[in-house]
């Protein structure tokens, strides 16, 4: 199969456990880019955190950021698409998180705010972003995404409650076992990818997606081939068409070399 587009998740997929793109992954991506295959980064991270990787890899297509809440072009800095959590619902999510002791952050197009001092360190270490610490537990404008951070068991508890309580109003997913993500209903990496595919006039059969977690499943559904990392949860692997090596074993490079002919 001649794929025209490869979509790459970041954390746990393209990035190793030190949040770096390995030299082998970079070399293989640049090789296939020269062969005419295009690449897109798709992540739960905000756009500002993704741009340095885009620049380093020499990619030109719009980036899928904040789990599909933002689609932005790195060449023109134009935002093609953006969705937000309605302000009233955002406040409800903040109130629930505060009541049950979750660490909470909100992503906006131009900044990240948090209500937890520890998360300021996390955003810098993970995303190289200076999150703004807020004392008042409220937001004045609608965020693109809200995240909870906690131990896996507690994230599972929040997911079960919020996914049921807001099933018809919000999109709730997990980008890692310690992170729960809240976006507007109808928002997902898959929706964002469908938008880009329509703009590029390419079919599902021409698209490969590589990911490792539950927030990638929406992309798996619209791609011709879904590739799961070996470090993915078993449920994610079961919904893929191919399982590659882990993110610490250059799994992206392995999949590209195996599957692109």
PEMOWO-V11292 format. One record per residue. N is the residue number from 1. RES is the residue in one small letter. PSI is psi as a letter, one per 20 degrees, with the letter a starting at -180 (NA if undefined). BURIAL is # if it has 16 or more other C-alpha atoms within 10 Angstrom, else .. D_CENTER is the distance of its C-alpha to the mean C-alpha in Angstrom with 2 decimals. Layout:
# PEMOWO-V11292
<<N & RES & PSI & BURIAL & D_CENTER> <N & RES & PSI & BURIAL & D_CENTER>>
This chain:
# PEMOWO-V11292
<<1 & x & p & . & 26.01> <2 & x & o & . & 25.26> <3 & x & q & # & 21.56> <4 & x & h & # & 20.95> <5 & x & p & # & 17.17> <6 & x & p & # & 14.71> <7 & x & p & # & 10.95> <8 & x & p & # & 9.28> <9 & x & r & # & 6.20> <10 & x & e & # & 6.95> <11 & x & p & # & 8.04> <12 & x & i & # & 10.50> <13 & x & e & # & 10.52> <14 & x & h & # & 11.57> <15 & x & q & # & 12.25> <16 & x & a & # & 15.20> <17 & x & i & . & 15.97> <18 & x & j & . & 17.12> <19 & x & k & . & 13.83> <20 & x & q & . & 15.75> <21 & x & p & # & 15.78> <22 & x & q & # & 19.00> <23 & x & h & . & 21.85> <24 & x & g & . & 22.04> <25 & x & g & # & 18.48> <26 & x & g & # & 19.07> <27 & x & g & . & 22.50> <28 & x & g & # & 21.60> <29 & x & g & # & 18.87> <30 & x & h & # & 21.51> <31 & x & g & . & 24.14> <32 & x & h & # & 22.57> <33 & x & g & # & 21.66> <34 & x & h & . & 25.41> <35 & x & i & . & 26.11> <36 & x & i & . & 24.48> <37 & x & p & # & 21.13> <38 & x & q & # & 18.26> <39 & x & q & # & 14.76> <40 & x & p & # & 11.47> <41 & x & p & # & 8.41> <42 & x & o & # & 5.10> <43 & x & r & # & 2.18> <44 & x & i & # & 2.70> <45 & x & q & # & 5.68> <46 & x & r & # & 8.44> <47 & x & g & # & 10.03> <48 & x & h & # & 12.87> <49 & x & h & # & 11.18> <50 & x & h & # & 9.91> <51 & x & g & # & 13.33> <52 & x & h & . & 15.42> <53 & x & g & # & 13.70> <54 & x & g & # & 14.10> <55 & x & g & . & 17.66> <56 & x & h & . & 18.47> <57 & x & i & # & 17.57> <58 & x & k & . & 19.37> <59 & x & q & # & 16.84> <60 & x & i & . & 17.85> <61 & x & r & # & 15.80> <62 & x & q & # & 13.59> <63 & x & p & # & 10.06> <64 & x & o & # & 7.24> <65 & x & r & # & 6.00> <66 & x & l & # & 5.76> <67 & x & k & # & 4.19> <68 & x & i & # & 7.04> <69 & x & i & # & 9.46> <70 & x & p & # & 10.23> <71 & x & o & # & 11.34> <72 & x & q & # & 13.42> <73 & x & p & # & 15.86> <74 & x & i & # & 16.40> <75 & x & g & . & 20.04> <76 & x & i & . & 21.20> <77 & x & j & . & 18.79> <78 & x & p & . & 19.02> <79 & x & o & . & 16.54> <80 & x & h & . & 16.77> <81 & x & q & . & 15.11> <82 & x & p & # & 14.19> <83 & x & q & # & 14.41> <84 & x & q & # & 15.41> <85 & x & p & # & 16.41> <86 & x & p & # & 20.21> <87 & x & g & . & 22.02> <88 & x & g & . & 24.20> <89 & x & h & . & 21.49> <90 & x & g & # & 19.46> <91 & x & h & # & 22.69> <92 & x & g & . & 23.19> <93 & x & g & # & 19.87> <94 & x & g & # & 20.90> <95 & x & g & . & 24.35> <96 & x & g & . & 23.36> <97 & x & g & # & 21.20> <98 & x & g & . & 24.11> <99 & x & h & . & 26.65> <100 & x & j & . & 25.11> <101 & x & k & . & 24.27> <102 & x & q & # & 20.48> <103 & x & p & # & 18.97> <104 & x & q & # & 17.17> <105 & x & q & # & 15.26> <106 & x & p & # & 14.58> <107 & x & p & # & 12.41> <108 & x & r & # & 14.48> <109 & x & h & # & 14.44> <110 & x & j & . & 16.95> <111 & x & r & . & 16.64> <112 & x & p & # & 15.34> <113 & x & q & # & 17.99> <114 & x & r & # & 18.63> <115 & x & j & # & 21.60> <116 & x & p & # & 21.76> <117 & x & h & . & 23.23> <118 & x & h & . & 21.55> <119 & x & h & # & 18.08> <120 & x & g & # & 19.40> <121 & x & g & . & 19.86> <122 & x & g & . & 16.49> <123 & x & h & # & 14.68> <124 & x & g & . & 17.18> <125 & x & h & . & 17.12> <126 & x & g & . & 13.40> <127 & x & i & # & 12.33> <128 & x & k & . & 15.92> <129 & x & p & # & 15.88> <130 & x & n & . & 18.98> <131 & x & q & # & 18.09> <132 & x & p & # & 21.05> <133 & x & p & # & 22.85> <134 & x & p & . & 24.24> <135 & x & h & . & 27.27> <136 & x & p & . & 27.49> <137 & x & m & . & 25.23> <138 & x & r & . & 24.42> <139 & x & q & . & 22.58> <140 & x & i & . & 24.56> <141 & x & q & . & 21.98> <142 & x & p & # & 19.20> <143 & x & q & # & 15.71> <144 & x & h & # & 12.53> <145 & x & q & # & 10.98> <146 & x & p & # & 12.85> <147 & x & q & # & 12.02> <148 & x & q & # & 14.70> <149 & x & p & # & 15.31> <150 & x & r & # & 18.16> <151 & x & q & . & 19.62> <152 & x & g & . & 18.24> <153 & x & g & . & 21.29> <154 & x & h & # & 20.89> <155 & x & h & # & 17.23> <156 & x & h & # & 18.58> <157 & x & g & . & 21.37> <158 & x & g & # & 19.34> <159 & x & g & # & 17.17> <160 & x & g & . & 20.46> <161 & x & g & . & 22.07> <162 & x & h & # & 19.50> <163 & x & h & # & 18.36> <164 & x & g & . & 22.09> <165 & x & h & . & 23.18> <166 & x & k & . & 20.72> <167 & x & h & . & 20.35> <168 & x & j & . & 21.81> <169 & x & h & . & 20.32> <170 & x & q & # & 16.67> <171 & x & o & # & 13.53> <172 & x & p & # & 12.95> <173 & x & r & # & 10.53> <174 & x & p & # & 9.77> <175 & x & i & # & 6.86> <176 & x & r & # & 10.03> <177 & x & i & # & 13.68> <178 & x & j & # & 14.22> <179 & x & p & # & 11.51> <180 & x & p & # & 11.76> <181 & x & p & # & 9.75> <182 & x & p & # & 12.05> <183 & x & r & # & 11.76> <184 & x & q & # & 14.64> <185 & x & p & # & 15.98> <186 & x & i & # & 15.10> <187 & x & p & # & 11.61> <188 & x & r & # & 8.84> <189 & x & h & # & 6.87> <190 & x & g & # & 10.37> <191 & x & g & # & 12.30> <192 & x & g & # & 10.80> <193 & x & g & # & 11.51> <194 & x & g & # & 14.88> <195 & x & g & . & 15.66> <196 & x & g & # & 15.27> <197 & x & g & # & 17.25> <198 & x & g & . & 19.88> <199 & x & h & . & 20.20> <200 & x & i & . & 20.66> <201 & x & l & . & 22.94> <202 & x & q & . & 21.68> <203 & x & r & # & 21.80> <204 & x & h & # & 19.61> <205 & x & i & . & 21.96> <206 & x & j & # & 21.04> <207 & x & p & # & 17.31> <208 & x & p & # & 15.82> <209 & x & p & # & 12.30> <210 & x & p & # & 11.59> <211 & x & r & # & 9.25> <212 & x & i & # & 10.25> <213 & x & a & # & 9.30> <214 & x & h & # & 10.02> <215 & x & i & # & 6.85> <216 & x & i & # & 7.38> <217 & x & h & # & 10.93> <218 & x & h & # & 10.90> <219 & x & h & # & 10.39> <220 & x & h & # & 13.02> <221 & x & h & . & 15.32> <222 & x & i & # & 15.61> <223 & x & q & # & 15.81> <224 & x & h & # & 19.18> <225 & x & p & # & 18.11> <226 & x & p & # & 15.34> <227 & x & p & # & 15.31> <228 & x & q & # & 14.38> <229 & x & q & # & 14.74> <230 & x & h & # & 17.87> <231 & x & j & # & 16.17> <232 & x & q & # & 14.35> <233 & x & q & . & 15.98> <234 & x & h & . & 18.91> <235 & x & h & . & 17.78> <236 & x & g & # & 14.80> <237 & x & g & # & 17.33> <238 & x & h & . & 19.76> <239 & x & j & . & 17.66> <240 & x & r & # & 17.22> <241 & x & i & . & 19.99> <242 & x & p & # & 19.95> <243 & x & p & # & 19.09> <244 & x & a & # & 18.96> <245 & x & r & # & 19.65> <246 & x & r & # & 17.53> <247 & x & i & # & 15.28> <248 & x & j & # & 18.49> <249 & x & k & # & 20.57> <250 & x & l & # & 19.00> <251 & x & h & # & 17.60> <252 & x & g & # & 15.91> <253 & x & g & # & 19.34> <254 & x & g & # & 21.16> <255 & x & g & # & 19.41> <256 & x & g & # & 19.94> <257 & x & h & . & 23.53> <258 & x & h & . & 24.22> <259 & x & i & . & 22.84> <260 & x & p & . & 23.41> <261 & x & NA & . & 27.09>>
